[in-house]
């Protein structure tokens, strides 16, 4: 596929709101449905106060809010509407990021501190699916950013290639269960050992197996700038057992994933914790480290992923429960979010849903995984009750 000719995937920015410099006047946001649009409507002078500022690495307000200006959104789905172009963006444009973060993360205040806890012994012992009938698979993933580089919406081709070089060199030093190999996307010329990347057949199979990310096709992602120069310097590191993988240069610099079939979240999380610590150690040996601070936790591209960056998910069959009109509200009350089995914005097939933690920031990794374990166990019990024609008295 000729990605270079597609808007947002070639060398140029996605058409629309300028990415380098804000227009003199703020666009009309009266029909926009995003958190950043809401913040700008509530603070009419904010745009003028911030539009001329720029981070040390050259990231402007225009770059951070372009995705929210280009996409009006949907009244029922309020997106964030802004991204960070580099680590300093969260400080330089703090006046805008802080209220956006507070709204997205249930009142997380500008002076709050984010807790981190990767202690597996604190996990809930509640079995999610004792019968083995409902849960298909479990997964825990997180994002990490490499300090010293601009983030994917703003980084140059050269920066992205250097992220790939540093991270792949680090990952290839992993041993034991985590040892594996790196596969650049088909068409990528950045990794000398595998110039041209994996074959199209290999790439298609990895996507079919739910191991590999897709090229961005959402205008939310494309207008952010993260798809530029596709597929250059993107790829996946995967271990021999195919239950640990690292994505490179998708929406974040890296995404670390632990997954397996069945409902054993404790085993998945234990591997995840081992992997996160091991990856940070080998990255440090390359003279780099992850972006992190006590307020925001792990710094990532989208404000929605700040803090833990963690998404613990269970792919589960709930045909009776999901047929209820209040299914998503039931999940939301338990601090869970649901997606179709194929990921964000996908429809469900056969009552199969991906259920995960709703929040990322202000709550530790262990606490979030426990929310998913105990919440999914309740959902399975509700499904069992409905199967038997019983009244559902376990509503949260």
C-alpha positions, 0 to 999 in steps of 0.5 A, spaced: 500 500 500 502 506 498 501 510 505 505 516 503 499 518 498 494 517 504 492 523 508 496 523 515 500 517 513 505 520 509 510 526 510 505 531 511 500 533 517 493 531 516 489 537 512 485 541 517 487 546 523 494 548 522 499 543 526 505 549 527 501 555 529 495 557 531 490 562 527 489 568 530 482 567 532 480 560 536 475 556 531 468 556 532 467 550 537 459 551 539 458 544 535 464 540 538 464 535 543 470 534 546 473 535 553 478 541 550 472 544 546 468 544 553 474 547 557 476 553 551 468 555 551 468 555 559 475 559 558 474 564 552 481 568 554 485 561 554 486 560 547 489 567 546 494 566 552 497 560 550 497 560 542 504 563 542 507 559 547 512 553 544 516 548 548 524 547 548 523 542 542 518 546 538 512 543 540 506 549 539 499 549 542 497 548 535 500 541 535 497 539 541 489 541 540 489 540 532 486 533 533 480 536 537 479 542 532 479 537 526 474 532 529 467 535 532 466 528 535 459 525 537 454 528 543 454 521 546 462 520 546 466 525 549 473 525 547 479 528 550 481 532 544 488 534 545 495 530 545 502 532 548 507 533 543 513 532 548 514 531 555 514 539 556 507 540 553 504 538 560 507 544 563 508 549 558 500 548 556 498 546 563 493 551 564 489 547 558 491 540 560 490 541 567 482 542 567 482 537 561 485 531 565 481 533 571 475 532 567 477 525 564 480 522 570 474 523 575 477 530 579 484 528 579 487 535 581 493 539 579 496 538 585 495 531 586 500 525 586 499 519 582 501 512 586 504 506 583 504 499 585 506 493 581 506 488 587 502 482 585 501 479 592 496 484 593 491 482 587 484 479 589 483 472 589 476 472 587 476 467 581 473 471 574 470 465 571 470 458 575 467 454 570 471 456 564 465 457 560 465 465 559 472 468 559 476 467 552 482 471 554 486 476 558 490 482 557 494 487 561 498 493 557 501 499 558 504 505 554 511 508 556 515 514 553 522 514 552 525 521 555 529 525 551 525 524 544 518 528 542 512 524 542 509 520 536 505 526 534 511 531 533 517 527 533 521 527 526 523 521 522 530 521 525 527 521 532 522 515 531 528 511 528 532 512 534 527 510 539 526 504 535 534 503 535 535 504 542 528 500 544 530 494 540 537 494 542 535 494 549 529 488 548 534 484 544 538 483 551 532 480 555 533 473 557 528 467 559 521 467 558 521 474 555 527 473 550 524 474 543 525 477 536 523 484 533 519 484 527 518 491 523 512 492 519 512 490 512 515 496 508 519 499 513 526 500 511 529 503 518 531 496 521 538 494 517 537 487 520 530 486 517 530 491 511 523 491 508 520 489 514 516 482 515 512 480 509 505 482 508 503 475 510 506 475 517 503 482 518 496 479 516 497 473 521 499 477 527 493 482 526 489 476 525 492 473 532 490 480 535 498 481 536 499 487 532 496 494 531 493 496 525 495 502 521 491 508 524 485 510 520 481 514 525 481 521 524 482 522 531 489 519 530 491 521 523 490 529 525 494 528 531 500 526 527 502 520 530 501 516 523 506 520 519 511 516 515 508 510 516 510 504 516 517 507 518 520 505 524 514 501 527 514 494 529 513 489 534 517 485 539 514 478 541 517 472 545 517 465 543 511 463 547 507 469 544 504 471 551 509 478 551 510 483 546 512 490 545 509 495 540 514 500 537 512 507 535 504 506 534 500 512 539 506 511 544 513 510 543 512 503 546 506 499 549 508 493 553 503 487 553 502 481 557 496 476 554 494 469 554 488 465 553 483 463 559 481 467 565 488 467 569 489 474 570 494 473 576 499 470 571 498 475 566 499 481 571 505 477 574 508 477 567 506 484 566 510 486 572 516 482 570 516 485 563 515 492 565 521 492 570 525 488 565 524 493 559 526 499 564 532 496 566 535 494 559 532 501 557 536 504 562 543 500 560 542 504 553 542 511 557 535 512 557 529 512 561 521 512 561 518 519 562 515 519 569 513 524 574 510 524 581 504 528 579 502 525 572 505 518 573 508 515 566 507 521 561 504 518 555 501 522 548 494 522 550 492 525 557 487 519 557 493 514 558 496 518 563 498 515 570 499 507 570 497 507 562 494 501 564 489 497 561 487 490 564 482 487 559 478 481 559 475 478 553 468 475 555 462 472 553 456 475 556 450 475 550 444 475 555 447 481 560 449 485 554 442 485 551 440 489 556 439 496 555 443 498 561 449 494 560 454 499 559 451 503 565 452 497 569 459 496 567 460 504 568 458 504 575 463 498 577 468 503 573 469 498 567 468 500 560 466 495 554 468 495 547 466 490 542 471 484 541 475 487 536 477 493 540 475 501 540 469 503 536 468 496 534 461 492 534 460 486 538 459 479 535 455 474 539 455 477 545 463 477 546 465 484 549 472 487 551 471 489 558 477 493 562 478 499 567 475 505 566 480 510 569 488 510 569 490 516 573 490 517 581 489 509 582 495 504 582 496 498 577 494 493 583 488 497 584 486 497 577 487 490 576 483 488 582 477 493 579 477 488 573 478 482 576 472 483 581 468 487 576 468 481 571 467 476 576 460 480 578 458 480 570 459 473 569 455 471 575 450 476 572 450 472 566 449 466 569 443 468 573 440 471 566 441 464 563 437 461 568 432 466 568 433 468 575 432 475 577 438 479 577 439 482 584 447 483 584 446 490 580 452 495 583 
